[in-house]
Amino acid sequence: MNANHIDISLQEFMDGIRLLSRTTRLGPGEQALLSFDGHLFYVDVTGASVSMLAKGEWPQQIRVGAKLLFNLAKVPPRIDPVRIVRDRNQVKIETMTLYCDVQDAWRSGIQLPLDPKPADILALEQQYTFEEIMAAGLTSVLNAAQVDRDKLLKKALITLAPLGVTLEDLDLALKNALKRNVGNKEKGHH
């Protein structure tokens, strides 16, 4: 078994989750980043973060679906302290199971905002190997962005096909735009 766990007082856990759920507007597919520094357990979502005193072992950073996590504000755990267990690609909080992406804490060479733009995610393919993306725990995020990209390319093709534009043309234009965006970010332009 490849499990890690932390314990947080029920009151502190509920205060933190309720605060985040009241102050954060979540977009579709929004993720929360969970991490532990040995004393404090952090939950980060776009534009907000809470920390909670905790005990245990949790050497990774983990991304989970924020909406599912926020459901705990409505139906709190019953056991004090709250035990959060990570086992492979799952996080368990009492009877709730959340699927997660795991990366080594504070060591990933890939820094991605909590609410990244599709172009930021797709640009990962231009900057990193698949193995680096996988090691950073970003495979499912990239896969979702690729599915969205393919849908948008098909819509654009339907619109532009009467003008002689091919899927290869659109794919090349997208790759060039992503390269340009990566280059601009490296130079400090946004």
Secondary structure as the mmCIF struct_conf table of DSSP 4:
data_model
#
loop_
_struct_conf.conf_type_id
_struct_conf.id
_struct_conf.beg_label_comp_id
_struct_conf.beg_label_asym_id
_struct_conf.beg_label_seq_id
_struct_conf.end_label_comp_id
_struct_conf.end_label_asym_id
_struct_conf.end_label_seq_id
STRN STRN1 ALA A 3 ILE A 8
HELX_RH_AL_P HELX_RH_AL_P1 LEU A 10 THR A 23
HELX_LH_PP_P HELX_LH_PP_P1 ARG A 25 GLY A 27
TURN_TY1_P TURN_TY1_P1 PRO A 28 GLY A 29
STRN STRN2 GLN A 31 PHE A 36
BEND BEND1 GLY A 38 HIS A 39
STRN STRN3 LEU A 40 VAL A 45
TURN_TY1_P TURN_TY1_P2 THR A 46 GLY A 47
STRN STRN4 ALA A 48 LEU A 53
STRN STRN5 LYS A 55 GLU A 57
STRN STRN6 GLN A 60 GLY A 65
HELX_RH_AL_P HELX_RH_AL_P2 ALA A 66 PHE A 70
HELX_RH_3T_P HELX_RH_3T_P1 ASN A 71 ALA A 73
TURN_TY1_P TURN_TY1_P3 LYS A 74 LYS A 74
BEND BEND2 VAL A 75 VAL A 75
BEND BEND3 ARG A 78 PRO A 81
STRN STRN7 VAL A 82 ASP A 87
TURN_TY1_P TURN_TY1_P4 ARG A 88 ASN A 89
STRN STRN8 GLN A 90 ILE A 93
TURN_TY1_P TURN_TY1_P5 GLU A 94 THR A 95
STRN STRN9 MET A 96 ASP A 104
TURN_TY1_P TURN_TY1_P6 ALA A 105 ARG A 107
BEND BEND4 GLY A 109 GLY A 109
BEND BEND5 LEU A 114 ASP A 115
HELX_RH_AL_P HELX_RH_AL_P3 PRO A 118 LEU A 122
TURN_TY1_P TURN_TY1_P7 ALA A 123 ALA A 123
HELX_RH_AL_P HELX_RH_AL_P4 LEU A 124 GLN A 127
BEND BEND6 TYR A 128 TYR A 128
HELX_RH_AL_P HELX_RH_AL_P5 PHE A 130 ALA A 135
TURN_TY1_P TURN_TY1_P8 ALA A 136 GLY A 137
HELX_RH_AL_P HELX_RH_AL_P6 THR A 139 LEU A 160
HELX_RH_3T_P HELX_RH_3T_P2 ALA A 161 LEU A 163
TURN_TY1_P TURN_TY1_P9 GLY A 164 GLY A 164
HELX_RH_AL_P HELX_RH_AL_P7 LEU A 167 GLU A 186
TURN_TY1_P TURN_TY1_P10 LYS A 187 GLY A 188
#
